[in-house]
Amino acid sequence: MAEMGLADLHHRVVETEATVRGYERGLVELAERGVDVLVMDADLGAAGGTGEFRKRFPDRFMEFGLSEQDMLGTAAGLAQAGHVVFVTAHGMLAAANAWDVIRSTICTASLKVVVCGIDAGFSSGGDGCARQSLEDVAVMRALPGMTVIVPVDAVEARKATVAAARIPGPVYVRFATSRTPVVTTDMTPFTVGQGAVYRQGEDATVMACGVMVYEALRAARQLEDGGLSVRVVNCPTIKPLDRAIVNRAAVETGALVTAEEGSTIGGLGGAVAEALAQSPRPSPLRIMGIEDRFGESGDHEQLLSHFGLSAREIVSSVKDVVARKRAIAAGTDAGGTT
């Protein structure tokens, strides 16, 4: 994978880092470049990735305590005045408590506010469902004009933070506080709105975001040993989705699996299904994620395994869609998207 600009994942011990650390580096980089960036924080402290920025640029930092709605409203005003405003809050609280403010004061005016959802997915596992943001991608994706990004690792999280400052209109970026595998390097291309093929394959495609990209790469390697050639695509931008890469996957492999650390309703899987419905070659699709239920308490890795989000389950899903593709070709399956 080195020639593709990816980290070497063939070692027994893979480097890990929380994506929120990439957010922290991105904020400092923006300020050092001279971007007129302001940062707000809702009582997350160092865990929220704003610590270094606060220390080096205290006159550009504001602490709001547990007052997400007030923070988002103030952010809207400062964005209206021309600043690039990053707001830092628990993903669940931004997506739930402050959603109305984001919709009414930021999205309706298409203001330049970057909403950073911290403790995404199961990364706040010990806090249980009260703090786990599993629905954030779905509700943010539904807002008109909102760009939604889920970085694959800490390296891409830095790139996404820097890129978010240049995107017109509001942006939601999801960050984890627990350590996850580092899949990419500084040389790996990243463009908002584009997916990236991390592994070529012909029999099926796994489209994933966040930590699930690493699990998809592991699954593809296992499937290769069993004779199946599987493409792995990183989809960091959930909205706007790279529909062209979905269409190519459908035409060239004819069977798709999506994998995300969030609700199966309205997230990456839903976006791919919408694109696939308009593809010149509708194909069997399996959507992997959390199926219409809340999370539970536990550490990050335990919860991913408990909810069936590991390489082993991806292997099973790929075998299923490949079997369906072959049944359709043989005329023994009605086919279509599932």
N, C-alpha and C positions, 0 to 999 in steps of 0.2 A: 504493500500500500504506500510505500514511501514515494513512488513516482507520482501518486495522486495527491501528495501533500498531506497525508494522514499520519497519525502517530503509529508507531510499531506496536501492534496489539498482540504480538505472538509471544510476549514474555509471560511468565506465570503471574508476576505482580504488575498490574497496570497502574499507572499514575492516576491519582484521583484528586479532585479539587472541587469545592462548591462553586456553582456558577455565579453566586452572588459576589465572589471575589473578582471575577471578570468584570462585573458591573462596577465594582469599586475602582478598578484600574481604568475602565473606560471613562468614568466621571473625571478623574484626575487628568487623563489625556486630553479631554475636551477643554478643560480649563487651561491647561498648559498651551494648547493650540490657540488660545485667545477667543474661544467661543463664549458668547454671553450666556453662560449657563447658570441657573439657580437650582439648588437642591433642597427639597423638603423631606422631612422624616416624621413618621408617626410613631415615635417612641420605640423604634427598633434598635437604635444604638449601633454598636459594632456589628451585630448580627445582620443588620440590614445593608451592609456594604457602603455606608456613607462615612465611616470613621476617618479614613485618610483624607477624604475631601474636606470634611469639617475641620480637621487639624490644619490643613494647608490653606484653605480658603474660607475662613470663618465668616467673612462679610458676605459670602454668597450662600450661606447655609441657614435654614430655619427649622426649628424643632416645634412640632405642633402637639406632641403628646397623643393620647388616644382620641383624636378629633379628625378623623379622615375626611368627613364631609366639609368641615371648615377649611381643611388643607386644600382640597380639590377646588373649592370655590375661590380661595385666594390665588391658587395657581392659575385659574382661568383669567383673573384680573391681570396678573403679571404677564401672562402670555399675550393678552390683548395689548399690553404696553410694549411688546416686542422682545421679551426675554424668552429663552429656551428653558422650560421648566421641567425638571425631573421630580416626581413625587414618589416617595418610597413608603409602601404600606404592605401589611399582610395581604397576600393575593385574595384570600377569602373576604377580608373586610373591604378591600377596594371594589371587588366584584359584587358584593352584596350591599354593605352599608352605604357606600358612596356611589353606587351605580347610577342612581337618579341624578346626582350632581354631575357626574361625568357625561351622562346623556344630555342633560338640559343646558348646562353652561359651557361644556367643552366641545362636545360633538356637534351640537346644532350650529355653533359658530366656527367649527373646524379649526380650533385653536391648537397651537403648537405646545401641547403638554404630553410628556412621556410618563405614563403610569407604570410604575415598576412593582409587579406583584411578587412579594418575597414569601418564602416558605411554600413554594408551589408544589402541587401534587402531594406526595406523602412525606416530603422532606421535614415537616413538623410532626412526624409520626407520633411522638410521645404525647402530643396535645390532643390526639383524637380528632374526630370529625369536626369539632368546633373550630379548629384552625386550619384544617386541610382544605386547600383550594382545588377541588376536582371539577368544578363547574365554571371556573373563571374564563377559560378559553371560549366556551360556548356563549356565555352572556356578553363577553367583549366582542366576539366575532359578529354578534347580531347588531351591533351599533353601526349605523351608517358612517362611512368614512374612516372607521377605526382600523389601523394596521395592527395585526397581532403576530408576535414573534415568540418562538420557544427555542432558545439556543440549545445546541446539542451538548456543549460543555463550557468550561470556564473560558477557554480561548475564544470560542465563538461568542460568548457572552460579552467579552470586551468589544469585539467587532460590532455586535448588534447595538451596544450602547452608543458607540460612536456614530454608527449609521443612523440610529433613531433620531439623533439631533438634526439630521439633514432631511428627514422625511416630512413633507408638508402635512399638516393636520395632526390629529391625535394618534398616539401609539400606545399599545399595551405590550410590555415585555415581561416574560415570566422567568423568575430566578429561584433556584433551590438553595437552601442553607446546608443541606447535608452533602457530603463529598460524593461525586459521581465520576465515572471514568473519563479521562481526557482522550478524546478520539482524534481531534484535529491538531494542527500546528499553526503557527503564525503564517505559514505559506499556503494554507488551505483556502481556496477562494470562498468568499461569502458575499452574496448580493441579495438585498432585500427583494422579495418577490420571486426568487429563483430557488428551485431545489437543486440538489447535487447528487450525482450518481457516485456512491462510495465503493460500490462493488458491481461489476457487470454480471449479468446472468440472462438466461434465455427461457427457463421453464416457468418462472414466477417472479413477482416483484414485491418486496416489502418496503412500504413507505412509512417512515417513522419520524418522530421528533423527540427532542430531549434525550433523556437517559435511554430510551428505548432503541435509539440508533445503535448503541453498543450491543444491546441484546440481539438486535437484528443481525449484526455482523457475526456475532457468535453463532447464531442459528444458521446463517448461510454457510459458515464453515462446516458445521455438523452435517447439513444437508448435502454439501458437496461430497462428503465421504460416502453418502448413500446414493450418489449418482444424480442428484438434482442440482442444476445450475440456477442460482437465485440472485437476482439483482437487488441491491440495497440502496435506497434513496433517502437522503436526509432532507426533510421538509421543514426548515426552521420558520419559514413564513407561512402561517396557517391562513392569513388573509393579508393581501391577495394571494391565493394559492397559485402555484405554478401549474396551470392546467395543461400546458404543452408537455410537461414531463410525465403527467398522468396519462395523457393520450399516447405518448410513445411507449410507456410501460404496457398499456393495454394492447396496443397493436403488436408490439414486439415480443411480449411474454404471455399475454392472454389470461393472466391470473394474478390477482392482487391481494395483499394483506396490509392493513394499516395497524400501527401500534403506537399508543400514546399513554402517558401517565395522567389520565383524566377521564371524564365522562365520555362514554361512547355516543352520547347524544349531543350533537352540535359541534364537536371538536374536529380534529384532523380527519377522522373517519367519515364524518358527515360531509366535510368539504370535498373529500376525494369521491364520495358517492355521488355528489351533485355533479362533479366534473365528469365522472364516468358515465353518468346517464346521458350525457351529450357527446360521448366519445364515438368515433366511427366504428369502434369495436367494443361494445359493452362486454364486460368480462366478469367472471365470478369474483366476489370480493368478500373478505372476512374483516370485520372491524374489531380490533382488540383494544380494550381499555377497561374502565370500571363501569359495569352494566347496571345503571339505574339504582344505585344504592350509595349510602354514605360510607366513609372510611371507618377504620378502627384504629385503636392505639397499638403502637409497635414501632420498632426502628424501621428505617427506610427500606433496607433490603428485605427484611421479613415481610413487610407489607406488599412489596412488589411481587414476591413469590406467592404470598397468600391470595392475592387477587389475580393470579395467573398471568403476570407480566414478566416472563422470563424467556430466555432462549428456548427452553424446552417447549413452552406453549406455542411460541412462534413456529417452531419446527412442525408441530401438529397442525397448526392453521395452514401452513404452506402446503403440507401434504394433502389437506382437505381441498384447497382450491385447485391444486393441480389435478386431483382426481375428478373434480367437477369439470374442469376444462376438457379433460380427456373424454368424460362421459358425454359432454355436449358435442364434441367432435364425432363421437361414435353414434350420436342420435339417441342416447339413452337418458338424457337429462334435458329438462326444458330450458336450462341455461339462465342467463340474466344475472343481475346483481343481487347479492344476498347480504 
